[in-house]
Amino acid sequence: MGPLPRKCQVCNEAQSKYKCPTCLAPYCSLACFKKHKEIPCVKPESIEEKSIAIPQSSAERPLNVDEPASSSEIRDVLKDESLQKLILSIDSSSDAETELDKAMGTEAFRAFADKIQSVIGP
């Protein structure tokens, strides 16, 4: 069983067959669509957009790197192919947090994370 038929929001008479691509208002014909478009409409804000609070990311924090040599140390560590694969699996995972937890179980990744933490600071 499909959704209940809705009335055209423009003429309020006929059953709607279409929806405005912008505001999703139901309409029944090209004439009603043209009449609807005489007044600009806006895309409705979804419930998800309203309720999701955007956490302040660590990327917004200024990074203070005291020792330029540390960056080359991190670059050297990143040459490790197994570490590259771990980072790629975290980055491409739909559950990155779980993948990160798994990666923290490996000595190479823990050492890498510690190295980054020492460069970035607390």
N, C-alpha and C positions, 0 to 999 in steps of 0.2 A: 504494500500500500504506500503510495507516494504522499508528498506533502499536500495539505489542503490547498485548493485553488484560492488565489488571492485576487482581490479586486484591483483594478487599475487605480493608482493613486492620483492620476491626473483627471480623468473623467468620472471616477467613482461609479461607473456603470458596468463596464465589461470586465470579464475575467482577464487578468494579466497573463501575457504569454512571454514577456521579456522583462529584463531588469536593466536599469541604467548602469553602464559600466563604471561610473564614478561613485554614485551614492547608493546603488543597489535598489533604488525605488522601483516597484513594479509598474509596468505600463502595458497597454494593450495593442498599440498601433504606432505607425510612424508619425501620424498626426499628433498623438499624445506625447510621443518622445520629443518632437520638435517644440511643442508647447512647454514641456518640462524643461528643456534646455534654454528657454528664454530667460530663466532665472538661474544663475550659476549655482551649482551644487558642489558639495564637498564629500570626500571619502569619509565614511563613518569610522570613528576610532574604535579599534577592536578592544575587547575586554582584556586580552593579553597585554596590549600596549599600555593600558591604563594601570594594570596591577603589577607589572614587572618593575622593580626598583633596580636601577643600574648601579651595581657596586662600583665603588671607586677602585680602579685597578692600580696595580703597582706601577704600571707604565706611566701614570700621572705623577709619580714621585720623581723628583730630580735624582739622577744617578751621579754619584760622586766617585770617580775612580782616581785614587791617589797615585797608584803606580801603573804607568803605561805598560810596563813589562808584564803585568798580570794579564792584560788582554792577549798578548802573544802566547802566554801559557794556556789560556783557554782555547785559543785557536789550535794549538798543538794537541790538546786533549781531544778536540772535536775531529781530529783526523782519524780517530779510532772508528773503524767501520761498524763494529758492534754497537758503539755508543750512538752513531748516526742512525742505525736501525731502530734502537730504542726510542730515540727522539722522534723519529718519523712515525713509529707506532703510536706514540702518545698524541702527536699532532693530528693524525688521521683517524683517531678513534672517536666513536660516538660517545664513549664513556672515558674521557681523558683522565678523570680523577682516578679511576680504577687502574688504568694503564700506568699512571704516575706512581701509584702505590706499588705496583709490580716492579717497576723500574728501580724504585728505591731499595728493593730487595737485592739488587746487584751491586757489587763493590764498585765497579767502574762508574755507574751512574751516581752513587752516593758521593764518590770522590769528586766527580764533576760538579754536582750540586754544591758541595762544600766549597769548592774552588770559586764558583760564581758568588756564593754568599760572602766569601772573604773579600772579593773585589767590590761588590755592591755595598756591603755593610748591612747592619741589622735593620 
